[in-house]
Amino acid sequence: MPGSWEIQQNKVLCAFLHTDLVSVPWALGFRNLLPHDMPIMPIAGMPFDHARNTACRTALDNGFEYLFFLDSDVVPPRDVVQRLMNHKKPWVSGVYFRRSPPHSVPVMIKNGTWYTNYPRGALVDVDLVGAGCLLIHRSFLEAIPPQRPHAGKHWFDWRVDTQGMQLPPDMPPLSEDFTLCHWAKVKLGIPTLVDTSIVCRHIGLAQAGDNTFTPAEANPIT
């Protein structure tokens, strides 16, 4: 497993989307994230796809080798970056669980349904995954052709609101993270991978885990 100096040498930018407010458990988890001197890019006040595309462009323009997306309600293991980097894949995600219905299912889809019967502690290939705990190598960003360049949406493209519109069949009406998964597979054959040994907490006023949905402060913070 690489140490902090190796990650710094590899230049990882951590980008997180927020609305100016985060929970205490998330703040404590973020404080413990390794390496402690990893550059961070907080982003607020933009639609999800524009925010994520801004982070992608910033990572490329500033020579970062990796971009790590962490949502401001997802608490990963403190060594998540090292563990995701160890796979040496174009992109790979950890596991976190839905806080909205259907509660506590993993935010990943395989064969058209939420992927619940997945092997634990393994690297699995899925169709779609959320971007709440996602490591992307710059080679992936450089290789992906733009989705809707006329709309400023190169990598991520929020299309939930395009249902009923006349769009090409390779542009389904999905959230910005799901559209990138679909686009990568269709255009480049790049699989979407999830390390199911990396289990995150998904927190708010309640927190979602593997088949659990409890008040956020039900457990001690360590």
C-alpha positions in Angstrom: 0.0 0.0 0.0 1.5 3.4 -0.9 2.3 5.9 1.7 1.3 9.6 1.9 4.5 10.7 0.0 3.6 8.4 -2.9 0.1 9.8 -3.2 1.5 13.4 -3.1 3.9 12.4 -5.8 1.0 11.1 -7.9 -0.9 14.3 -7.4 -4.5 13.6 -6.3 -7.0 16.4 -6.3 -10.0 15.8 -4.0 -13.1 17.6 -5.2 -16.3 17.7 -3.1 -19.7 19.2 -4.0 -21.4 21.0 -1.1 -24.1 23.5 -0.2 -22.0 25.4 2.4 -23.2 23.1 5.2 -21.8 19.7 6.2 -22.5 17.4 9.1 -20.2 17.0 12.1 -19.6 13.2 11.3 -18.7 14.2 7.7 -16.3 16.9 8.9 -14.6 14.6 11.3 -14.3 11.9 8.6 -12.9 14.4 6.1 -10.4 15.6 8.7 -9.1 12.0 9.0 -8.8 11.5 5.3 -5.3 10.5 4.1 -3.1 12.0 3.0 -3.7 15.1 5.2 -2.0 17.4 2.7 -4.0 16.3 -0.3 -5.1 19.4 -2.4 -8.9 19.9 -2.1 -11.4 21.7 -4.3 -14.7 22.5 -2.6 -17.4 23.4 -5.2 -20.8 25.1 -4.4 -23.4 27.0 -6.3 -23.4 25.0 -9.5 -25.6 22.3 -11.0 -24.1 18.8 -10.3 -22.8 18.2 -13.8 -21.2 21.7 -14.2 -19.6 21.3 -10.8 -18.1 17.9 -11.7 -17.0 19.1 -15.1 -15.3 22.1 -13.5 -13.3 19.7 -11.3 -12.3 17.5 -14.2 -11.1 20.5 -16.2 -9.2 21.8 -13.2 -7.5 18.5 -12.6 -6.3 18.3 -16.2 -5.2 21.9 -16.5 -3.2 21.7 -13.3 -1.4 18.4 -14.0 -3.1 16.2 -11.5 -2.8 12.5 -12.2 -6.0 11.5 -10.3 -9.2 13.2 -9.4 -11.1 11.9 -6.3 -14.8 12.9 -6.0 -16.2 12.8 -2.5 -19.7 14.0 -1.8 -20.3 16.1 1.3 -22.6 13.5 2.8 -20.4 10.4 2.1 -17.9 9.3 4.8 -15.3 6.8 3.4 -12.6 4.8 5.2 -9.7 7.2 5.9 -7.4 5.2 3.6 -9.9 5.2 0.7 -7.6 7.0 -1.8 -4.7 4.7 -1.3 -6.9 1.6 -1.7 -8.6 2.9 -4.8 -5.3 3.8 -6.4 -3.9 0.3 -5.7 -6.2 -1.0 -8.4 -4.5 1.0 -11.1 -7.7 1.3 -13.1 -9.0 4.2 -15.3 -11.7 4.7 -12.7 -13.0 2.9 -9.6 -15.6 3.6 -6.9 -16.3 2.7 -3.3 -19.7 1.6 -2.0 -22.3 3.8 -0.4 -26.0 3.3 0.1 -29.1 5.3 -0.7 -30.7 7.6 1.8 -33.8 8.0 -0.4 -36.2 5.3 -1.4 -35.3 2.5 -1.9 -33.4 3.1 1.3 -30.1 1.4 2.1 -29.5 -0.2 -1.3 -26.0 0.4 -2.8 -25.8 3.3 -5.3 -24.9 1.0 -8.1 -27.0 -0.7 -10.9 -26.3 -3.9 -12.8 -28.6 -5.4 -15.4 -31.2 -2.7 -15.0 -31.7 -3.0 -11.2 -30.1 -1.9 -8.0 -27.2 -4.3 -7.4 -27.7 -5.8 -3.9 -26.5 -9.4 -4.3 -22.9 -8.4 -4.9 -19.8 -10.2 -3.6 -18.4 -8.4 -0.6 -14.7 -7.6 -0.5 -14.3 -7.8 -4.3 -13.7 -5.6 -7.3 -17.0 -5.8 -9.3 -18.1 -4.7 -12.7 -21.4 -2.7 -12.7 -23.3 -0.8 -15.3 -23.8 2.4 -13.3 -22.5 3.9 -10.1 -22.8 7.2 -8.2 -19.9 9.6 -8.1 -19.9 10.1 -4.3 -16.7 8.2 -3.7 -15.0 7.9 -7.1 -11.4 8.0 -8.2 -10.6 8.9 -11.8 -7.3 8.7 -13.6 -6.4 11.6 -15.9 -6.1 9.2 -18.9 -9.8 8.4 -18.5 -10.7 12.1 -18.7 -8.4 12.6 -21.7 -9.8 9.7 -23.6 -13.6 10.3 -23.1 -15.2 12.2 -26.1 -17.5 15.0 -25.0 -21.2 14.2 -24.4 -22.8 17.5 -25.2 -20.0 20.0 -25.9 -22.5 22.7 -27.1 -24.0 22.7 -23.6 -20.6 22.7 -21.9 -21.0 19.1 -20.8 -17.9 17.1 -21.7 -17.7 14.4 -19.0 -20.8 14.7 -16.8 -24.2 15.4 -18.2 -27.4 15.7 -16.1 -30.2 14.4 -18.3 -32.9 13.4 -15.8 -34.9 16.4 -17.1 -34.7 15.3 -20.8 -37.3 12.6 -20.6 -39.5 12.8 -23.7 -37.0 14.9 -25.6 -35.5 13.8 -28.9 -32.0 12.7 -27.9 -29.9 10.0 -29.5 -30.4 6.4 -28.1 -26.9 6.5 -26.6 -28.0 9.5 -24.4 -30.5 8.1 -21.9 -32.2 10.5 -19.4 -30.0 9.7 -16.3 -28.2 11.6 -13.6 -24.8 13.1 -14.4 -22.8 10.3 -12.8 -24.8 7.5 -14.5 -24.6 9.2 -17.9 -20.8 9.1 -17.7 -20.8 5.4 -16.8 -23.0 4.7 -19.8 -21.0 6.9 -22.1 -17.6 5.3 -21.1 -18.9 1.9 -21.8 -20.7 2.8 -25.1 -17.9 4.9 -26.6 -14.7 3.3 -25.2 -15.7 0.0 -23.7 -14.3 1.1 -20.3 -16.0 -0.8 -17.5 -17.3 0.8 -14.3 -15.6 -0.8 -11.4 -16.5 -0.8 -7.7 -14.4 -2.0 -4.8 -17.0 -3.5 -2.4 -14.4 -3.7 0.4 -14.6 0.1 0.6 -17.8 0.7 2.5 -18.8 4.3 3.1 -21.4 5.9 5.4 -24.0 8.0 3.6 -25.2 10.6 6.2 -27.6 13.4 6.7 -30.3 13.6 9.4 -30.2 9.8 8.9 -27.5 7.6 7.7 -27.7 4.7 5.2 -25.5 1.5 5.4 -25.7 -2.0 4.1 -29.4 -2.8 4.8 -29.5 -0.2 7.6 -31.2 3.2 7.9 -30.7 4.9 11.3 -30.5 8.3 12.9 -27.2 9.9 12.0 -26.0 10.2 15.6 -26.9 6.7 16.6 -23.2 5.6 16.7 -20.1 6.9 18.5 -17.8 9.0 16.2 -14.3 7.6 16.0 
